[in-house]
Amino acid sequence: MGQDRIVVTGGTGVLGRAVVRRLLGDGHPVRVVSRRSRPEAGVEAYEWATADLRSGTGAVAAVRGARAVVHCATGFGRGQEEAIARALVAAVREAGEDGTAPHLVYVSIVGVDRIPFGYYKAKLAAERVFEESGLPYTIQRATQFHDLLRTLFAVGAKSPLVPVPALRFQPVDVRDVAARLAELAVAEPVFGRAPDIGGPRVRDARELARVYLAETGRARRPLLPIAVPGRVFGAFRAGGNLVPGEPYGTIGFEEYLADLDAPRRAAYR
């Protein structure tokens, strides 16, 4: 098999689905990697590989014949993000044909080296796995997704007073991130970090919360600003989660919400 497929790990997740759609729309053959078996319903235009990147089971076959691997899969347990990265690197090495290796594209988060949050530390550790792998790689950091803030506000909206962190965000749409990852997948490896990307505007969380509440018919719900002491929130308050300069993203929070149907707009899962 020639090296032509673009493999997307975590291809059934929020970002992974957007990456798959973008790659297919650009005419690239795609292989989705998931821990689950391929659903029987529907006929999709991509290949499917079942693999568990936490243990490495099935990972070698999943990446064999790839020209690039866009790594969207993630792990939230202690040490899982780094373990998944190591399993992927090991699989790529074993699957290599004629000494060639696919371009590994890893999506990380803006500020993982500045904000001492547990999950951010895990993403930074995974970045180092790719940096030290000796394989062609590119790391793309992005700001928080619209989906994350919607989930935060949806949970808070269950309370009579909606708690909102007293922070600023620069939320980005997964479609914008997917566009960048698709570009990187077919470009030459950076062997480092590509420029960070963020959404079109830096906005106070209270403003974003009011947008969400208005879109879900709860505009009169009062907000309760929450200021949390400590190094993590201090780093957020200092703007460690923001991207200076010209923004990359074009889809704002209002447009994102408008594109969701009413049940998904209000749901937090």
C-alpha positions as a Markdown table, in Angstrom:
| # | Residue | x | y | z |
|---|---|---|---|---|
| 1 | Met | 0.0 | 0.0 | 0.0 |
| 2 | Gly | 1.3 | 3.4 | -0.9 |
| 3 | Gln | 1.5 | 6.1 | 1.7 |
| 4 | Asp | -1.5 | 8.2 | 0.8 |
| 5 | Arg | -4.0 | 8.0 | 3.7 |
| 6 | Ile | -4.3 | 10.7 | 6.3 |
| 7 | Val | -5.1 | 9.0 | 9.6 |
| 8 | Val | -7.1 | 10.9 | 12.2 |
| 9 | Thr | -7.0 | 9.5 | 15.8 |
| 10 | Gly | -10.0 | 10.4 | 17.9 |
| 11 | Gly | -11.8 | 10.8 | 14.6 |
| 12 | Thr | -15.2 | 10.4 | 16.3 |
| 13 | Gly | -14.7 | 13.2 | 18.8 |
| 14 | Val | -15.8 | 16.8 | 18.4 |
| 15 | Leu | -12.6 | 18.0 | 16.8 |
| 16 | Gly | -11.8 | 14.7 | 15.0 |
| 17 | Arg | -15.1 | 14.7 | 13.2 |
| 18 | Ala | -14.5 | 18.3 | 12.0 |
| 19 | Val | -11.0 | 17.3 | 10.8 |
| 20 | Val | -12.4 | 14.3 | 8.9 |
| 21 | Arg | -15.0 | 16.4 | 7.2 |
| 22 | Arg | -12.5 | 19.0 | 6.2 |
| 23 | Leu | -10.0 | 16.4 | 4.8 |
| 24 | Leu | -12.7 | 14.6 | 2.9 |
| 25 | Gly | -14.0 | 17.9 | 1.5 |
| 26 | Asp | -10.5 | 18.7 | 0.3 |
| 27 | Gly | -10.4 | 15.4 | -1.5 |
| 28 | His | -8.0 | 13.4 | 0.8 |
| 29 | Pro | -8.4 | 9.7 | 1.6 |
| 30 | Val | -9.0 | 9.4 | 5.3 |
| 31 | Arg | -8.7 | 6.6 | 7.9 |
| 32 | Val | -10.5 | 7.2 | 11.2 |
| 33 | Val | -9.0 | 5.5 | 14.3 |
| 34 | Ser | -11.4 | 4.8 | 17.2 |
| 35 | Arg | -11.5 | 2.4 | 20.1 |
| 36 | Arg | -15.0 | 1.4 | 19.0 |
| 37 | Ser | -15.9 | -0.8 | 16.1 |
| 38 | Arg | -17.2 | 0.9 | 13.0 |
| 39 | Pro | -21.0 | 1.6 | 13.3 |
| 40 | Glu | -23.1 | -0.6 | 11.1 |
| 41 | Ala | -25.5 | 2.2 | 10.2 |
| 42 | Gly | -24.6 | 4.5 | 7.3 |
| 43 | Val | -21.9 | 4.3 | 4.6 |
| 44 | Glu | -19.0 | 6.7 | 5.1 |
| 45 | Ala | -16.4 | 7.8 | 2.7 |
| 46 | Tyr | -13.5 | 7.0 | 4.9 |
| 47 | Glu | -11.6 | 3.9 | 6.1 |
| 48 | Trp | -12.0 | 2.7 | 9.7 |
| 49 | Ala | -9.4 | 1.2 | 12.1 |
| 50 | Thr | -10.2 | 0.0 | 15.6 |
| 51 | Ala | -7.3 | 0.6 | 17.9 |
| 52 | Asp | -6.8 | 1.3 | 21.6 |
| 53 | Leu | -4.0 | 3.9 | 21.8 |
| 54 | Arg | -3.9 | 3.6 | 25.6 |
| 55 | Ser | -2.5 | 0.0 | 25.3 |
| 56 | Gly | -1.3 | 0.2 | 21.7 |
| 57 | Thr | -3.5 | -2.7 | 20.6 |
| 58 | Gly | -4.2 | -2.3 | 16.9 |
| 59 | Ala | -2.2 | 0.9 | 16.6 |
| 60 | Val | 0.4 | -0.4 | 14.2 |
| 61 | Ala | -2.2 | -1.5 | 11.6 |
| 62 | Ala | -4.1 | 1.7 | 12.2 |
| 63 | Val | -1.2 | 4.0 | 11.1 |
| 64 | Arg | 0.3 | 1.7 | 8.4 |
| 65 | Gly | 0.4 | 3.3 | 5.0 |
| 66 | Ala | -0.3 | 6.9 | 6.3 |
| 67 | Arg | 1.3 | 10.0 | 4.8 |
| 68 | Ala | 0.2 | 11.9 | 8.0 |
| 69 | Val | -1.4 | 11.3 | 11.3 |
| 70 | Val | -3.5 | 14.0 | 12.8 |
| 71 | His | -3.6 | 13.1 | 16.5 |
| 72 | Cys | -6.9 | 14.3 | 18.0 |
| 73 | Ala | -7.4 | 11.5 | 20.5 |
| 74 | Thr | -6.9 | 12.5 | 24.1 |
| 75 | Gly | -6.8 | 10.9 | 27.6 |
| 76 | Phe | -8.0 | 12.6 | 30.8 |
| 77 | Gly | -6.7 | 10.1 | 33.4 |
| 78 | Arg | -3.4 | 10.5 | 35.2 |
| 79 | Gly | -0.6 | 10.0 | 32.7 |
| 80 | Gln | -2.9 | 8.9 | 29.9 |
| 81 | Glu | -2.1 | 11.8 | 27.4 |
| 82 | Glu | 1.6 | 11.0 | 27.5 |
| 83 | Ala | 1.0 | 7.3 | 27.4 |
| 84 | Ile | -1.2 | 7.6 | 24.3 |
| 85 | Ala | 1.5 | 9.8 | 22.6 |
| 86 | Arg | 4.2 | 7.2 | 23.4 |
| 87 | Ala | 2.0 | 4.4 | 22.0 |
| 88 | Leu | 1.4 | 6.3 | 18.8 |
| 89 | Val | 5.1 | 7.1 | 18.3 |
| 90 | Ala | 5.9 | 3.4 | 18.9 |
| 91 | Ala | 3.2 | 2.3 | 16.4 |
| 92 | Val | 4.5 | 4.7 | 13.8 |
| 93 | Arg | 8.0 | 3.5 | 14.1 |
| 94 | Glu | 7.0 | -0.2 | 13.8 |
| 95 | Ala | 4.7 | 0.5 | 10.9 |
| 96 | Gly | 7.3 | 2.5 | 8.9 |
| 97 | Glu | 7.9 | 1.2 | 5.4 |
| 98 | Asp | 11.3 | 1.6 | 3.8 |
| 99 | Gly | 12.4 | 3.8 | 6.6 |
| 100 | Thr | 9.8 | 6.4 | 6.0 |
| 101 | Ala | 7.5 | 7.8 | 8.6 |
| 102 | Pro | 4.3 | 9.8 | 8.4 |
| 103 | His | 4.0 | 13.4 | 9.5 |
| 104 | Leu | 2.6 | 13.5 | 13.0 |
| 105 | Val | 0.4 | 16.5 | 13.7 |
| 106 | Tyr | -0.5 | 17.0 | 17.4 |
| 107 | Val | -3.2 | 19.4 | 18.6 |
| 108 | Ser | -2.4 | 21.0 | 21.9 |
| 109 | Ile | -3.6 | 24.0 | 23.9 |
| 110 | Val | -2.4 | 27.6 | 24.1 |
| 111 | Gly | -0.7 | 28.2 | 27.4 |
| 112 | Val | 0.2 | 24.6 | 28.4 |
| 113 | Asp | 3.7 | 25.9 | 29.3 |
| 114 | Arg | 2.3 | 28.9 | 31.3 |
| 115 | Ile | -0.8 | 27.6 | 33.1 |
| 116 | Pro | -0.1 | 24.9 | 35.8 |
| 117 | Phe | -3.4 | 23.1 | 35.3 |
| 118 | Gly | -3.2 | 19.3 | 35.5 |
| 119 | Tyr | -4.5 | 18.6 | 32.0 |
| 120 | Tyr | -2.3 | 21.3 | 30.5 |
| 121 | Lys | 0.7 | 19.7 | 32.1 |
| 122 | Ala | -0.3 | 16.4 | 30.5 |
| 123 | Lys | -0.6 | 18.1 | 27.1 |
| 124 | Leu | 2.9 | 19.6 | 27.5 |
| 125 | Ala | 4.3 | 16.2 | 28.5 |
| 126 | Ala | 2.8 | 14.7 | 25.3 |
| 127 | Glu | 4.3 | 17.6 | 23.2 |
| 128 | Arg | 7.7 | 16.6 | 24.6 |
| 129 | Val | 7.1 | 13.0 | 23.5 |
| 130 | Phe | 6.8 | 14.1 | 19.9 |
| 131 | Glu | 9.7 | 16.5 | 20.2 |
| 132 | Glu | 12.0 | 13.7 | 21.4 |
| 133 | Ser | 10.6 | 11.1 | 19.0 |
| 134 | Gly | 13.0 | 11.8 | 16.1 |
| 135 | Leu | 9.9 | 11.6 | 13.8 |
| 136 | Pro | 8.6 | 14.3 | 11.5 |
| 137 | Tyr | 6.1 | 16.3 | 13.6 |
| 138 | Thr | 4.2 | 19.5 | 14.0 |
| 139 | Ile | 2.5 | 20.8 | 17.2 |
| 140 | Gln | -0.5 | 23.1 | 16.8 |
| 141 | Arg | -1.7 | 24.9 | 19.9 |
| 142 | Ala | -5.2 | 26.3 | 19.9 |
| 143 | Thr | -7.3 | 28.3 | 22.4 |
| 144 | Gln | -10.4 | 26.9 | 24.1 |
| 145 | Phe | -13.1 | 25.6 | 21.8 |
| 146 | His | -16.6 | 27.2 | 21.8 |
| 147 | Asp | -17.9 | 23.7 | 22.8 |
| 148 | Leu | -16.0 | 23.9 | 26.1 |
| 149 | Leu | -17.5 | 27.3 | 27.0 |
| 150 | Arg | -21.0 | 26.2 | 26.0 |
| 151 | Thr | -20.7 | 23.2 | 28.3 |
| 152 | Leu | -19.5 | 25.4 | 31.1 |
| 153 | Phe | -22.4 | 27.8 | 30.7 |
| 154 | Ala | -24.9 | 25.0 | 30.3 |
| 155 | Val | -23.9 | 23.4 | 33.6 |
| 156 | Gly | -24.0 | 26.8 | 35.3 |
| 157 | Ala | -27.4 | 27.7 | 33.9 |
| 158 | Lys | -28.9 | 24.9 | 36.0 |
| 159 | Ser | -28.4 | 27.2 | 39.0 |
| 160 | Pro | -30.6 | 30.3 | 39.8 |
| 161 | Leu | -27.3 | 32.2 | 39.9 |
| 162 | Val | -25.1 | 31.3 | 37.0 |
| 163 | Pro | -21.5 | 31.1 | 38.2 |
| 164 | Val | -19.0 | 32.5 | 35.6 |
| 165 | Pro | -15.2 | 32.7 | 36.1 |
| 166 | Ala | -13.9 | 36.2 | 36.1 |
| 167 | Leu | -11.6 | 35.5 | 33.2 |
| 168 | Arg | -11.1 | 36.3 | 29.5 |
| 169 | Phe | -11.2 | 33.8 | 26.7 |
| 170 | Gln | -10.5 | 33.7 | 23.0 |
| 171 | Pro | -12.7 | 30.8 | 22.0 |
| 172 | Val | -12.1 | 29.2 | 18.6 |
| 173 | Asp | -14.4 | 27.1 | 16.5 |
| 174 | Val | -13.4 | 23.5 | 15.9 |
| 175 | Arg | -14.1 | 24.1 | 12.2 |
| 176 | Asp | -11.4 | 26.7 | 12.1 |
| 177 | Val | -9.0 | 24.4 | 14.0 |
| 178 | Ala | -9.8 | 21.6 | 11.6 |
| 179 | Ala | -9.0 | 23.8 | 8.6 |
| 180 | Arg | -5.5 | 24.5 | 10.1 |
| 181 | Leu | -4.9 | 20.9 | 11.0 |
| 182 | Ala | -5.9 | 19.8 | 7.5 |
| 183 | Glu | -3.4 | 22.3 | 6.0 |
| 184 | Leu | -0.6 | 21.1 | 8.3 |
| 185 | Ala | -1.3 | 17.4 | 7.5 |
| 186 | Val | -0.3 | 17.9 | 3.8 |
| 187 | Ala | 2.4 | 20.5 | 4.4 |
| 188 | Glu | 6.1 | 19.9 | 5.3 |
| 189 | Pro | 6.7 | 19.1 | 9.0 |
| 190 | Val | 7.6 | 22.0 | 11.1 |
| 191 | Phe | 9.7 | 19.9 | 13.5 |
| 192 | Gly | 8.4 | 22.1 | 16.3 |
| 193 | Arg | 5.4 | 24.3 | 17.0 |
| 194 | Ala | 3.3 | 26.0 | 14.3 |
| 195 | Pro | 2.1 | 29.5 | 15.3 |
| 196 | Asp | -0.6 | 29.4 | 18.0 |
| 197 | Ile | -4.2 | 30.0 | 16.8 |
| 198 | Gly | -7.2 | 31.5 | 18.6 |
| 199 | Gly | -10.7 | 32.7 | 17.9 |
| 200 | Pro | -11.6 | 36.0 | 16.3 |
| 201 | Arg | -12.0 | 38.0 | 19.6 |
| 202 | Val | -10.8 | 38.1 | 23.2 |
| 203 | Arg | -13.9 | 38.4 | 25.3 |
| 204 | Asp | -14.9 | 38.5 | 29.0 |
| 205 | Ala | -16.5 | 35.3 | 30.2 |
| 206 | Arg | -19.5 | 37.3 | 31.5 |
| 207 | Glu | -20.1 | 38.6 | 28.0 |
| 208 | Leu | -20.0 | 35.2 | 26.5 |
| 209 | Ala | -22.3 | 33.8 | 29.2 |
| 210 | Arg | -24.9 | 36.5 | 28.5 |
| 211 | Val | -24.7 | 35.6 | 24.8 |
| 212 | Tyr | -25.3 | 31.9 | 25.7 |
| 213 | Leu | -28.2 | 32.7 | 28.1 |
| 214 | Ala | -29.9 | 34.9 | 25.5 |
| 215 | Glu | -29.6 | 32.2 | 22.8 |
| 216 | Thr | -31.2 | 29.7 | 25.1 |
| 217 | Gly | -34.0 | 31.8 | 26.3 |
| 218 | Arg | -32.6 | 32.7 | 29.8 |
| 219 | Ala | -31.4 | 36.2 | 29.2 |
| 220 | Arg | -32.7 | 37.4 | 32.6 |
| 221 | Arg | -30.8 | 34.8 | 34.6 |
| 222 | Pro | -28.3 | 36.7 | 36.9 |
| 223 | Leu | -24.6 | 36.0 | 36.7 |
| 224 | Leu | -22.4 | 35.3 | 39.7 |
| 225 | Pro | -18.7 | 36.2 | 38.8 |
| 226 | Ile | -16.3 | 33.8 | 40.4 |
| 227 | Ala | -12.7 | 34.9 | 41.2 |
| 228 | Val | -10.6 | 31.9 | 42.3 |
| 229 | Pro | -7.2 | 32.5 | 43.9 |
| 230 | Gly | -4.2 | 30.4 | 43.0 |
| 231 | Arg | -1.6 | 30.0 | 40.4 |
| 232 | Val | -3.8 | 28.4 | 37.7 |
| 233 | Phe | -6.4 | 31.1 | 37.7 |
| 234 | Gly | -3.7 | 33.7 | 38.1 |
| 235 | Ala | -2.1 | 32.5 | 34.9 |
| 236 | Phe | -5.5 | 32.6 | 33.1 |
| 237 | Arg | -6.0 | 36.2 | 34.4 |
| 238 | Ala | -2.6 | 37.2 | 33.1 |
| 239 | Gly | -3.7 | 36.1 | 29.6 |
| 240 | Gly | -1.7 | 32.8 | 29.4 |
| 241 | Asn | -4.6 | 31.3 | 27.4 |
| 242 | Leu | -4.7 | 34.0 | 24.8 |
| 243 | Val | -3.0 | 34.5 | 21.4 |
| 244 | Pro | -1.6 | 38.0 | 20.8 |
| 245 | Gly | -1.6 | 39.6 | 17.3 |
| 246 | Glu | -3.9 | 38.9 | 14.4 |
| 247 | Pro | -6.5 | 36.2 | 15.1 |
| 248 | Tyr | -6.8 | 33.0 | 13.0 |
| 249 | Gly | -10.4 | 32.0 | 13.7 |
| 250 | Thr | -13.3 | 33.5 | 11.8 |
| 251 | Ile | -16.3 | 31.9 | 13.4 |
| 252 | Gly | -17.5 | 33.7 | 16.5 |
| 253 | Phe | -19.4 | 32.4 | 19.5 |
| 254 | Glu | -22.7 | 33.8 | 18.3 |
| 255 | Glu | -22.3 | 32.1 | 14.9 |
| 256 | Tyr | -21.3 | 28.8 | 16.6 |
| 257 | Leu | -24.5 | 28.8 | 18.7 |
| 258 | Ala | -26.7 | 29.8 | 15.8 |
| 259 | Asp | -25.4 | 26.7 | 13.9 |
| 260 | Leu | -26.6 | 24.3 | 16.7 |
| 261 | Asp | -30.1 | 23.1 | 16.9 |
| 262 | Ala | -32.0 | 24.1 | 20.1 |
| 263 | Pro | -31.5 | 20.8 | 22.1 |
| 264 | Arg | -27.7 | 20.7 | 21.5 |
| 265 | Arg | -27.4 | 24.4 | 22.2 |
| 266 | Ala | -28.8 | 24.0 | 25.7 |
| 267 | Ala | -27.3 | 20.5 | 26.5 |
| 268 | Tyr | -24.0 | 20.1 | 28.2 |
| 269 | Arg | -23.2 | 16.7 | 26.8 |
